[in-house]
Amino acid sequence: MIYDLRLRRIFYVFLIKEFDGSQLSLYYECFSDSNWRYNFGVLVKNFDVDQYLSRVALTKYESVRRLLLFDRSKPIGFCHIQMFDPPSRRCIISGGVKPNLIGTGIGVYAACIVIDYIFRKLNMNKICCKVYSFNSRSIRLLSKIGFTLEGTAREHEYNEITGKFVDVHFFGLLYREYPNEFVKKILEKTKYEYAEK
């Protein structure tokens, strides 16, 4: 956070970097926390962090970009962007902030800068994401940012932990719908830059 004397305003300053295999501790911190992992959508009883991360964070996929988010030099979260069908300029995102930052409001800023980066720098036309029906915090956040609930797949996935099927909500945000008034206010208080390799 910095204070601009000329504008008499506090700015939150973030850095976006491509994941290069470093900062794996951030992933461990997130996926080792059972509540965080559950809301992220890992609905299995016997969970092996190393095995999961080798597939999710360490395996290279041409269609996936992995971003790390920093508040100055401190890692605060990550985002995975899966690109689909280049002519349609559509992607699916997933990610989150560190467990100890949930509920602090930092996730709102992180989400807004990621969305801004995807639309302005990656030239996407549509951002999609899926959220489990029990993840009310993420549903509220997506709604504030301007995402539209495009549909619900009923009993779409099996939850090994509860032994029940869960509904999955699919949200979408179009470039022409962005930014809404809420996002404009957040971006007025936020600065971010992308660190080239």
Rosetta blueprint (number, residue, H / E / L):
1 M L
2 I E
3 Y E
4 D E
5 L L
6 R L
7 L L
8 R L
9 R E
10 I E
11 F E
12 Y E
13 V E
14 F E
15 L E
16 I E
17 K E
18 E E
19 F L
20 D L
21 G L
22 S L
23 Q L
24 L H
25 S H
26 L H
27 Y H
28 Y H
29 E H
30 C H
31 F H
32 S L
33 D L
34 S H
35 N H
36 W H
37 R H
38 Y H
39 N H
40 F H
41 G L
42 V L
43 L L
44 V L
45 K L
46 N L
47 F L
48 D L
49 V H
50 D H
51 Q H
52 Y H
53 L H
54 S H
55 R H
56 V H
57 A H
58 L H
59 T L
60 K L
61 Y L
62 E L
63 S L
64 V E
65 R E
66 R E
67 L E
68 L E
69 L E
70 F E
71 D E
72 R L
73 S L
74 K E
75 P E
76 I E
77 G E
78 F E
79 C E
80 H E
81 I E
82 Q E
83 M E
84 F E
85 D L
86 P H
87 P H
88 S H
89 R L
90 R E
91 C E
92 I E
93 I E
94 S E
95 G E
96 G E
97 V E
98 K L
99 P H
100 N H
101 L H
102 I L
103 G L
104 T L
105 G L
106 I H
107 G H
108 V H
109 Y H
110 A H
111 A H
112 C H
113 I H
114 V H
115 I H
116 D H
117 Y H
118 I H
119 F H
120 R H
121 K L
122 L L
123 N L
124 M L
125 N L
126 K E
127 I E
128 C E
129 C E
130 K E
131 V E
132 Y E
133 S L
134 F L
135 N L
136 S H
137 R H
138 S H
139 I H
140 R H
141 L H
142 L H
143 S H
144 K H
145 I H
146 G L
147 F L
148 T E
149 L E
150 E E
151 G E
152 T E
153 A E
154 R E
155 E E
156 H E
157 E E
158 Y E
159 N E
160 E L
161 I L
162 T L
163 G L
164 K E
165 F E
166 V E
167 D E
168 V E
169 H E
170 F E
171 F E
172 G E
173 L E
174 L E
175 Y H
176 R H
177 E H
178 Y L
179 P L
180 N L
181 E H
182 F H
183 V H
184 K H
185 K H
186 I H
187 L H
188 E H
189 K L
190 T E
191 K E
192 Y E
193 E E
194 Y E
195 A E
196 E L
197 K L
